[in-house]
Amino acid sequence: MSNSRFDEFRELVQPALRSKLEEFALLGYETVDEEQLWTYLTKKKWKKEKNEKKLFELVDDILSVTPGEYMGFATVEALKSPDLGASDVEDFKELFK
């Protein structure tokens, strides 16, 4: 679960989150869930926000997320993950011989 200063708005923007997830599903990204999208928003999209955002700005940010933006973030996060198994390490060694 995210621990962001934006978490207090999560329930209020939930319809926008659901709408964006439905859009992603129509575009073939059915596996993205609300928690993953929220993590992207708080860790990437709103990471450097200095000023308080108004509710309509949060909704606009949610509705403007593209699958490419999200997938780029998800890919980087997956590569940072320490969950590589031994077979994955061997595959990498073979790849970079």
C-alpha positions in Angstrom: 0.0 0.0 0.0 1.2 3.4 -0.9 2.0 6.0 1.8 1.7 9.2 0.0 0.4 12.7 0.8 -2.2 12.1 -2.0 -3.7 9.0 -0.3 -6.4 11.2 1.4 -7.8 11.8 -2.1 -7.8 8.2 -3.3 -11.4 7.5 -2.4 -12.5 10.7 -4.1 -10.7 10.0 -7.3 -11.7 6.3 -7.4 -14.2 6.8 -10.3 -11.4 8.3 -12.4 -9.1 5.4 -11.5 -11.8 2.9 -12.5 -12.4 4.7 -15.7 -8.7 4.7 -16.6 -8.5 1.0 -15.8 -11.4 0.3 -18.0 -9.7 2.2 -20.8 -6.5 0.2 -20.3 -8.5 -3.0 -20.5 -10.1 -2.0 -23.8 -6.6 -1.4 -25.1 -5.4 -4.8 -24.0 -3.8 -4.0 -20.6 -6.3 -6.0 -18.5 -3.7 -7.0 -15.9 -3.2 -3.5 -14.5 -5.0 -3.1 -11.2 -6.0 0.0 -9.2 -3.1 -0.4 -6.7 -0.5 -0.6 -9.5 -2.0 2.5 -11.2 -2.1 4.4 -7.9 1.6 3.4 -7.2 2.5 4.8 -10.7 0.7 8.1 -9.9 2.3 8.6 -6.5 5.8 7.3 -7.2 6.2 8.8 -10.7 3.6 11.3 -11.9 3.2 13.2 -8.6 6.7 12.5 -7.1 8.1 16.0 -7.6 4.9 18.0 -6.9 5.8 20.8 -4.6 2.4 22.5 -4.4 -0.8 21.1 -3.3 -2.9 19.9 -6.2 -6.6 20.6 -6.5 -9.0 17.6 -6.9 -9.7 18.4 -10.6 -5.9 18.4 -11.3 -5.6 15.0 -9.8 -8.5 13.7 -11.9 -6.9 15.3 -15.0 -3.6 13.6 -14.3 -5.3 10.2 -13.8 -7.3 10.5 -17.0 -4.2 11.6 -19.0 -2.1 8.6 -18.2 -1.2 6.6 -21.3 -0.5 2.9 -21.4 3.0 3.7 -22.6 3.8 5.9 -19.6 2.5 3.3 -17.2 4.3 0.4 -18.9 7.6 2.3 -19.0 7.3 2.9 -15.2 6.3 -0.8 -14.6 9.2 -2.1 -16.6 11.7 0.0 -14.7 10.2 -1.0 -11.4 10.3 -4.7 -12.4 14.0 -4.4 -13.4 14.8 -2.8 -10.0 13.1 -5.7 -8.2 15.4 -8.1 -6.4 13.1 -11.0 -7.3 15.4 -12.4 -9.9 15.6 -16.2 -9.6 18.7 -18.2 -10.2 17.6 -19.2 -13.7 17.1 -15.6 -14.6 20.6 -14.7 -13.5 21.9 -17.6 -15.7 19.9 -16.3 -18.6 21.4 -12.9 -18.2 24.9 -14.3 -18.0 24.3 -16.3 -21.2 22.8 -13.2 -22.9 25.8 -11.0 -22.1 28.6 -13.4 -22.9 
